[in-house]
Amino acid sequence: MATSSRRQFLKKTTGAAVAFGFPSIIPASVRGQNAPSSKITMAVFGWGMQGPANTNAFLKEQDCRVVAACDLDKNHLQSAVDTVNKSYGNTDCKPYHDYREVMARKDIDAVMIAIPDNWHALVATEAARNGKHIYGEKPLARTIAEQQAIVNAVKKYNVIWQTGSWQRSLPQFRMAAEFVRNGLIGKLDHVVVGLPSGHKDFAGTGNKMQVTTPPPELDYEMWIGPATMEDYIEGRVHKNWRWNYNIGGGQLLDWIGHHCDIAHWGMDMDNSGPVEMKPLSVKFPPRSDAWNTATEYQAESTYANGVKMLLSNDHDDVKMGTKWVGSDGWVWVDRGGFDSSNAELKETLNKRDEKTGKVVQSAKAKVLGDDVIKTKLYNSPGHQRNFLDCVKSGKPTITPVTTAHHSAVPGHLALISLMTNSTVKWDPEKEVINDNEAASKLLSREYRGPWKLEA
């Protein structure tokens, strides 16, 4: 909202803190100042698909205390509060409807954001302005312009950011990227990023696509927020909002923060991006459909060093995951496995733990020593654990905000090139599209009043 109205709101909500039972004397923050045993107080936003999983992970950490939950669906909100309070055996976790009330609480150190893409930028920038450290879901935002606003806010207010691109915290992804970075497949030629196809009814709505009245427990007006107002359809709200371009970005944007993120890690492109994106093929449902995001898609990006990357839905020739191809072989990695044309590399990650199901290093594998793996990548103890450690130390997380931004940019550019059926020339330093007015317009979206994104 406008700066003046936001300030008035914060003044009112801060003044009401004591009346709501919040402490009038705020304890010292744990942002790198207190002993490691100090509790990091956290608020969680969103109780749909990823919110519960993230929250349960933080509940297991002894130095983290979840004290607030925020959701626009009363049923979801109650479930969130009940889950947290049951875990702690008390009633300390408080429910909130408006995210700005949570941000006004001075006793909250960090927030976990797992909400629809149309809200990422507004909530994240408000959190940064209020000095909250942020664990935010991918993709970073709904548009490149929104992502830029988040990056600027995180840097300006000097808060810690962790993106939910948790694959970086698993050993097989780190080791696969290390193999590439250390030249074990020779000079990198191209990369294939395989992403999901089609749509999936995550909410179990039975594809309820008719227009109805919003249920009383959901504040639909607020849920739409800065996006274009449209009729309520149950099948495109909870969890399935990602199949509607008004709110999300389909499978392409939903997964770009995972497999393209890993691709960039191995390519050493965490701080850059492609210079060109070319559309190859796409299948869109009618834009009038409730689910209107691309079900099949292929686009090819080119980087300044000549390396090309194919972004494609999975099919016979493209497997889910990331595959790097070099002059001396290839490496592929996904959540379900690891493979390589190099038998020695393949042997390092070819066993699955029977209890956890995770891919682990084989006991028979030859350990690749420091003489081979000279470039070592960030080794995370776990995604949520890494975030909490960095909140205390002030050091960057394994997936900081700039990494999240650059990992998602190829997905946004691919979608723009597919929507305009045009080749997009991208300047990764200035972050502008050159000589393509139609494509440039899609870098941002107009906000519905009274919402306004502050830079």
SULFEN-V348682 format. One record per residue. N is the residue number from 1. RES is the residue in one letter. PSI is psi in radians with two decimals (none if undefined). OMEGA is omega in whole degrees, 0 to 359 (NA if undefined). Layout:
N|RES|PSI|OMEGA ; N|RES|PSI|OMEGA
This chain:
1|M|2.98|180 ; 2|A|2.64|185 ; 3|T|-0.76|183 ; 4|S|-0.77|181 ; 5|S|-0.61|179 ; 6|R|-0.72|180 ; 7|R|-0.70|178 ; 8|Q|-0.72|179 ; 9|F|-0.82|181 ; 10|L|-0.65|179 ; 11|K|-0.74|180 ; 12|K|-0.80|184 ; 13|T|-0.59|178 ; 14|T|-0.68|179 ; 15|G|-0.46|181 ; 16|A|-0.01|186 ; 17|A|-0.77|183 ; 18|V|-0.67|180 ; 19|A|-0.55|179 ; 20|F|-0.05|179 ; 21|G|0.17|178 ; 22|F|2.64|182 ; 23|P|2.38|178 ; 24|S|-0.41|175 ; 25|I|1.96|186 ; 26|I|2.24|178 ; 27|P|2.77|180 ; 28|A|2.50|178 ; 29|S|2.74|179 ; 30|V|0.17|186 ; 31|R|1.29|176 ; 32|G|0.10|186 ; 33|Q|-0.50|186 ; 34|N|3.09|179 ; 35|A|2.73|181 ; 36|P|-0.34|181 ; 37|S|-0.14|181 ; 38|S|2.55|181 ; 39|K|2.39|172 ; 40|I|2.01|181 ; 41|T|2.40|187 ; 42|M|2.58|170 ; 43|A|2.49|180 ; 44|V|2.39|182 ; 45|F|2.08|177 ; 46|G|2.19|181 ; 47|W|0.95|180 ; 48|G|-1.74|183 ; 49|M|-0.95|187 ; 50|Q|-0.42|182 ; 51|G|-0.87|179 ; 52|P|-0.74|181 ; 53|A|-0.79|179 ; 54|N|-0.78|182 ; 55|T|-0.78|179 ; 56|N|-0.59|177 ; 57|A|-0.73|179 ; 58|F|-0.56|179 ; 59|L|-0.43|180 ; 60|K|-0.23|182 ; 61|E|2.14|186 ; 62|Q|-0.44|182 ; 63|D|0.26|177 ; 64|C|2.44|179 ; 65|R|1.97|178 ; 66|V|2.09|186 ; 67|V|-0.12|182 ; 68|A|2.62|177 ; 69|A|2.52|183 ; 70|C|2.26|177 ; 71|D|2.63|182 ; 72|L|-0.07|175 ; 73|D|2.09|184 ; 74|K|-0.62|179 ; 75|N|-0.75|177 ; 76|H|-0.74|181 ; 77|L|-0.76|180 ; 78|Q|-0.68|178 ; 79|S|-0.69|179 ; 80|A|-0.86|181 ; 81|V|-0.75|180 ; 82|D|-0.71|181 ; 83|T|-0.80|181 ; 84|V|-0.84|182 ; 85|N|-0.62|177 ; 86|K|-0.65|180 ; 87|S|-0.70|182 ; 88|Y|-0.24|181 ; 89|G|0.57|178 ; 90|N|-2.91|178 ; 91|T|0.59|186 ; 92|D|-0.45|182 ; 93|C|2.16|184 ; 94|K|2.50|180 ; 95|P|2.55|178 ; 96|Y|2.54|177 ; 97|H|-0.68|184 ; 98|D|2.15|183 ; 99|Y|-0.48|182 ; 100|R|-0.49|175 ; 101|E|-0.67|179 ; 102|V|-0.77|182 ; 103|M|-0.45|181 ; 104|A|-0.25|179 ; 105|R|2.05|183 ; 106|K|-0.26|184 ; 107|D|0.06|179 ; 108|I|2.19|183 ; 109|D|-0.63|189 ; 110|A|2.80|179 ; 111|V|2.61|172 ; 112|M|2.14|185 ; 113|I|1.96|178 ; 114|A|1.27|187 ; 115|I|2.94|179 ; 116|P|2.66|187 ; 117|D|-0.56|182 ; 118|N|-0.29|181 ; 119|W|-0.15|185 ; 120|H|-0.89|187 ; 121|A|-0.80|182 ; 122|L|-0.80|182 ; 123|V|-0.71|182 ; 124|A|-0.75|180 ; 125|T|-0.60|176 ; 126|E|-0.68|178 ; 127|A|-0.79|181 ; 128|A|-0.74|180 ; 129|R|-0.50|180 ; 130|N|0.23|174 ; 131|G|0.37|179 ; 132|K|2.34|172 ; 133|H|2.60|194 ; 134|I|2.22|166 ; 135|Y|1.85|187 ; 136|G|2.49|181 ; 137|E|2.80|178 ; 138|K|2.77|352 ; 139|P|2.86|185 ; 140|L|-0.74|178 ; 141|A|3.12|184 ; 142|R|-0.45|179 ; 143|T|2.88|177 ; 144|I|-0.68|179 ; 145|A|-0.71|177 ; 146|E|-0.67|178 ; 147|Q|-0.73|179 ; 148|Q|-0.67|179 ; 149|A|-0.70|179 ; 150|I|-0.80|179 ; 151|V|-0.82|181 ; 152|N|-0.71|181 ; 153|A|-0.75|180 ; 154|V|-0.71|179 ; 155|K|-0.76|183 ; 156|K|-0.73|184 ; 157|Y|0.07|170 ; 158|N|0.91|177 ; 159|V|2.75|179 ; 160|I|2.40|179 ; 161|W|2.35|171 ; 162|Q|2.22|177 ; 163|T|2.59|181 ; 164|G|0.47|175 ; 165|S|1.19|192 ; 166|W|-0.16|178 ; 167|Q|-0.50|179 ; 168|R|-0.33|180 ; 169|S|0.11|176 ; 170|L|2.43|188 ; 171|P|-0.63|184 ; 172|Q|-0.57|179 ; 173|F|-0.75|179 ; 174|R|-0.81|183 ; 175|M|-0.68|178 ; 176|A|-0.78|178 ; 177|A|-0.63|177 ; 178|E|-0.69|178 ; 179|F|-0.75|181 ; 180|V|-0.81|183 ; 181|R|-0.48|181 ; 182|N|0.20|173 ; 183|G|0.38|184 ; 184|L|-0.11|171 ; 185|I|0.33|180 ; 186|G|-2.75|180 ; 187|K|2.22|182 ; 188|L|2.29|180 ; 189|D|-0.92|179 ; 190|H|2.91|183 ; 191|V|2.47|176 ; 192|V|2.11|179 ; 193|V|1.95|181 ; 194|G|2.19|183 ; 195|L|2.89|184 ; 196|P|2.81|177 ; 197|S|2.90|168 ; 198|G|-2.75|179 ; 199|H|2.74|177 ; 200|K|2.36|180 ; 201|D|1.46|182 ; 202|F|-0.51|184 ; 203|A|-0.10|180 ; 204|G|0.67|183 ; 205|T|-0.18|185 ; 206|G|0.53|180 ; 207|N|0.84|179 ; 208|K|1.70|189 ; 209|M|0.14|180 ; 210|Q|2.64|178 ; 211|V|2.24|178 ; 212|T|3.11|175 ; 213|T|2.37|179 ; 214|P|2.50|179 ; 215|P|2.63|185 ; 216|P|-0.43|182 ; 217|E|-0.21|182 ; 218|L|2.21|173 ; 219|D|1.50|187 ; 220|Y|-0.63|178 ; 221|E|-0.80|179 ; 222|M|-0.62|181 ; 223|W|-0.74|176 ; 224|I|-0.67|174 ; 225|G|-2.18|185 ; 226|P|-0.12|179 ; 227|A|2.99|179 ; 228|T|2.31|179 ; 229|M|2.36|177 ; 230|E|2.84|183 ; 231|D|2.60|178 ; 232|Y|2.23|174 ; 233|I|2.10|185 ; 234|E|-0.68|185 ; 235|G|-0.10|179 ; 236|R|0.43|179 ; 237|V|-1.74|186 ; 238|H|2.22|178 ; 239|K|-0.67|182 ; 240|N|0.08|177 ; 241|W|-0.45|183 ; 242|R|-0.24|179 ; 243|W|0.18|181 ; 244|N|2.06|185 ; 245|Y|-0.31|176 ; 246|N|-0.48|184 ; 247|I|-0.76|185 ; 248|G|-2.82|185 ; 249|G|0.33|178 ; 250|G|-3.01|181 ; 251|Q|-0.62|181 ; 252|L|-0.94|181 ; 253|L|-0.48|181 ; 254|D|-0.54|184 ; 255|W|-0.13|184 ; 256|I|-0.58|180 ; 257|G|-0.07|175 ; 258|H|-1.24|189 ; 259|H|-0.59|174 ; 260|C|-0.56|176 ; 261|D|-0.78|179 ; 262|I|-0.67|178 ; 263|A|-0.83|180 ; 264|H|-0.62|179 ; 265|W|-0.83|179 ; 266|G|-0.47|180 ; 267|M|-0.15|186 ; 268|D|0.84|182 ; 269|M|0.47|181 ; 270|D|-0.35|183 ; 271|N|0.39|180 ; 272|S|-2.74|182 ; 273|G|-3.09|181 ; 274|P|2.86|175 ; 275|V|-0.20|180 ; 276|E|2.52|175 ; 277|M|2.18|183 ; 278|K|2.24|178 ; 279|P|2.43|178 ; 280|L|-0.92|179 ; 281|S|2.68|180 ; 282|V|2.61|174 ; 283|K|1.93|179 ; 284|F|2.38|166 ; 285|P|2.93|175 ; 286|P|2.44|182 ; 287|R|-0.33|179 ; 288|S|-0.25|180 ; 289|D|2.63|178 ; 290|A|-0.70|173 ; 291|W|1.84|188 ; 292|N|0.21|179 ; 293|T|2.77|184 ; 294|A|2.32|178 ; 295|T|-0.45|174 ; 296|E|2.50|185 ; 297|Y|2.57|173 ; 298|Q|2.30|176 ; 299|A|2.61|183 ; 300|E|2.21|178 ; 301|S|2.63|177 ; 302|T|2.35|180 ; 303|Y|2.85|185 ; 304|A|-0.47|180 ; 305|N|0.07|178 ; 306|G|-0.20|179 ; 307|V|2.39|178 ; 308|K|2.60|178 ; 309|M|2.20|177 ; 310|L|2.19|173 ; 311|L|2.08|187 ; 312|S|2.58|169 ; 313|N|2.71|181 ; 314|D|2.44|174 ; 315|H|-2.88|187 ; 316|D|-0.65|184 ; 317|D|-0.13|182 ; 318|V|2.06|179 ; 319|K|2.59|172 ; 320|M|2.43|178 ; 321|G|-2.83|183 ; 322|T|2.28|178 ; 323|K|2.09|175 ; 324|W|2.34|180 ; 325|V|2.15|181 ; 326|G|-3.07|181 ; 327|S|-0.38|183 ; 328|D|0.34|178 ; 329|G|-2.90|183 ; 330|W|2.81|176 ; 331|V|2.35|177 ; 332|W|2.46|179 ; 333|V|2.52|177 ; 334|D|3.08|179 ; 335|R|-0.47|183 ; 336|G|0.02|180 ; 337|G|-3.10|181 ; 338|F|2.49|179 ; 339|D|2.76|179 ; 340|S|2.65|174 ; 341|S|-0.30|179 ; 342|N|2.00|185 ; 343|A|-0.62|180 ; 344|E|-0.73|178 ; 345|L|-0.70|181 ; 346|K|-0.62|182 ; 347|E|-0.34|182 ; 348|T|-0.45|181 ; 349|L|1.33|184 ; 350|N|0.27|183 ; 351|K|2.50|180 ; 352|R|2.26|177 ; 353|D|2.20|185 ; 354|E|-0.51|181 ; 355|K|-0.82|185 ; 356|T|-0.38|183 ; 357|G|0.02|183 ; 358|K|2.59|176 ; 359|V|2.28|182 ; 360|V|2.93|179 ; 361|Q|2.35|181 ; 362|S|2.48|178 ; 363|A|-0.41|181 ; 364|K|-0.12|187 ; 365|A|2.52|173 ; 366|K|2.17|181 ; 367|V|2.17|178 ; 368|L|2.02|186 ; 369|G|-3.08|182 ; 370|D|-0.38|179 ; 371|D|-0.34|178 ; 372|V|-0.88|179 ; 373|I|1.43|181 ; 374|K|-0.58|176 ; 375|T|1.91|182 ; 376|K|2.33|181 ; 377|L|2.88|181 ; 378|Y|2.15|180 ; 379|N|1.87|184 ; 380|S|2.46|177 ; 381|P|-0.04|186 ; 382|G|2.52|191 ; 383|H|-0.85|180 ; 384|Q|-0.69|179 ; 385|R|-0.72|179 ; 386|N|-0.73|179 ; 387|F|-0.85|181 ; 388|L|-0.72|178 ; 389|D|-0.70|182 ; 390|C|-0.55|174 ; 391|V|-0.68|181 ; 392|K|-0.73|185 ; 393|S|-0.41|184 ; 394|G|0.06|180 ; 395|K|2.72|179 ; 396|P|2.57|176 ; 397|T|3.10|178 ; 398|I|-0.41|176 ; 399|T|1.25|180 ; 400|P|3.03|189 ; 401|V|-0.64|180 ; 402|T|-0.63|177 ; 403|T|-0.79|179 ; 404|A|-0.70|180 ; 405|H|-0.91|183 ; 406|H|-0.48|178 ; 407|S|-0.56|183 ; 408|A|-0.40|183 ; 409|V|-0.78|178 ; 410|P|-0.61|177 ; 411|G|-0.78|178 ; 412|H|-0.76|180 ; 413|L|-0.66|178 ; 414|A|-0.79|180 ; 415|L|-0.72|179 ; 416|I|-0.76|181 ; 417|S|-0.63|179 ; 418|L|-0.68|180 ; 419|M|-0.60|182 ; 420|T|-0.11|184 ; 421|N|0.84|182 ; 422|S|2.68|174 ; 423|T|2.31|183 ; 424|V|2.18|176 ; 425|K|2.02|186 ; 426|W|2.34|174 ; 427|D|1.82|185 ; 428|P|-0.26|177 ; 429|E|-0.87|179 ; 430|K|-0.32|181 ; 431|E|0.99|176 ; 432|V|2.73|173 ; 433|I|2.24|183 ; 434|N|2.37|169 ; 435|D|0.70|177 ; 436|N|1.54|186 ; 437|E|-0.72|181 ; 438|A|-0.71|180 ; 439|A|-0.69|181 ; 440|S|-0.60|181 ; 441|K|-0.44|182 ; 442|L|0.05|176 ; 443|L|-0.35|180 ; 444|S|3.01|176 ; 445|R|2.59|179 ; 446|E|2.40|180 ; 447|Y|2.46|175 ; 448|R|2.30|179 ; 449|G|2.64|7 ; 450|P|0.21|186 ; 451|W|2.42|180 ; 452|K|2.30|180 ; 453|L|2.04|179 ; 454|E|2.32|180 ; 455|A|none|NA
